Amino acid sequence: MSGCLRHIALTVERTGNRNYAWLLIESAGGQVFVLKRAARDHSSYLSALNAGYEELALLSACGLHERGIEHDGGPGVAAPAAIERAELHDAL
């Protein structure tokens, strides 16, 4: 994927009673997929946003946004090939 622009965004979702988690999402082929998600919930929106930004910055610093990385559907996804479609109302 070198030289190709990837459409990656950071978002934060509410996971439970006052808990939040960041997600890195990618649009490709007219669909939106979860690229990576927080391993743990955060107690505030801002905390989740900051942690997600750090992950996005690391992705960029390592050049992975250019080389490509496997989609990580997160907990409960059996294999990297099983890409989870993001349930985002305004994503498309």
MARRO-436646 format. One record per atom (N, C-alpha, C, O): x, y, z. Coordinates in steps of 0.2 Angstrom, whole numbers, plus 5000, padded with zeros to 4 digits. Layout:
! residues N
XYZ;...
***
This chain:
! residues 92
500449945000;500050005000;500450065000;500250125001;501150064999;501550114999;501350174994;501250154989;501250234997;501050284992;500350294992;500150344989;499950254995;499250254994;498950285001;499150275006;498450335000;498150365005;497650315008;497150295005;497650305015;497150265018;496750315022;496950365025;496050305022;495650345026;495450315033;495050265034;495850335038;495850315045;495650375049;495850425048;495150355054;494850405058;494850375065;494850315066;494950425070;494850405077;494150425079;493950485078;493850385083;493150405086;493150375093;493550325095;492650395097;492550375104;491850355104;491450385102;491750295107;491050265108;490950255116;491450245120;490350265118;490150245125;490050175125;489650145121;490350135130;490350065130;489950045136;489749985136;489750085140;489350065146;489150125150;489250175148;488950105156;488850165161;489450205162;489850185166;489450265159;490050315160;490750285158;491250305161;490750235153;491350215151;491450225143;490950225140;492050235141;492150255134;492750215131;493150195135;492750205125;493350165122;493450205115;492950225112;494050205113;494250235107;494250175101;494350125103;494150195095;494150155090;494550185084;494450245083;494950155080;495250175074;494850145069;494850085069;494550185065;494150155059;494450175052;494750225052;494250135048;494550145041;493950135036;493650085036;493950175031;493450165026;493850145020;494350165018;493550095017;493850065011;493350025007;492949985010;493250035000;492750004996;492050024998;491649984997;491950085000;491250105002;491050075009;490450085010;491450045013;491250015019;491750045024;492250065023;491550045031;491950065036;492050005041;491549965043;492649995043;492949945047;493249965053;493550015053;493249925058;493649935064;494349915063;494449855061;494849955063;495549945062;495849915068;496249865068;495649955074;495949935080;495549975085;495250025084;495449935091;495049965097;495449965103;495949925104;495250005108;495550005115;495449935118;494949905117;495949915121;496049855125;495649865132;495449805134;495549925134;495149935140;494749995140;494850035136;494249995144;493750055144;494150115148;494550105152;493950175146;494150235150;493550265154;492950255152;493750295159;493150325163;492950395161;492450415163;493250425156;493050485153;493150485145;493550445143;492750525142;492750535135;493450555133;493850535128;493750615137;494350645135;494950595136;495450595132;494950555141;495450505142;495450455136;495950435134;494850425134;494850385128;495150415122;495450385118;494950475121;495150515115;495850525115;496250515110;496150545121;496950555121;497250485120;497750485117;497050435123;497350365122;497250345114;497750315112;496750355111;496650345104;497050385100;497350355095;497150445102;497650495098;498350465098;498650465093;498550445104;499250415105;499350355100;499850345097;498850315100;498850255096;498850275088;499250245085;498450325086;498450345080;499150375078;499450365072;499450415083;500150445082;500650395081;501050395077;500550335085;501050285084;501050245078;501550235075;500450235075;500250205069;500650245063;500950225059;500550315064;500850355059;501650365060;501950355054;501850365066;502550365067;502950305064;503550305062;502650245065;502950185063;502850175055;503150125053;502450215052;502450215045;501950155043;501850135037;501550125048;501050075046;500450095042;500150055039;500350165042;499850185038;499950185031;499550185026;500650185029;500850175022;500950105020;500750085014;501250065025;501349995023;500749945024;500649895020;500249965028;499649925029;499749885035;500349855036;499249875039;499249825044;498649785044;498149805041;498649735047;498049685047;497449725051;497649755056;496849715049;496349745053;496249705059;496249635059;496149735065;496049705071;495349715073;495149765076;494949665073;494249665075;494149675082;493549685084;494649665086;494549665093;494349605096;494349555093;494249605103;494049545107;493449515104;492949545101;493549445103;492949405101;493049395093;492549355091;493449415090;493549405083;494049355082;494649355084;493849295079;494249235078;494849245074;495449225076;494849275068;495449285064;495449355061;494949385060;496049375059;496049445056;495649455050;495449505048;495549395046;495149395040;494349415042;494049435038;494149405048;493449425050;493449495052;493549505058;493349535047;493349605049;492749635051;492149615048;492649665056;492049695059;491849755056;492249805055;491249755054;490949815051;490749865056;490449845061;490949925056;490849975061;490149995061;489850005055;489749995066;489050015067;489050095068;488850115074;489150125063;489150205064;488650235060;488650215054;488250275062;487650295059;487850345053;487450345048;488250385054;488450435049;489050425045;489350465042;489350365046;489950345043;489950345035;490450365032;489450325032;489450325025;489050375022;488950375016;
***
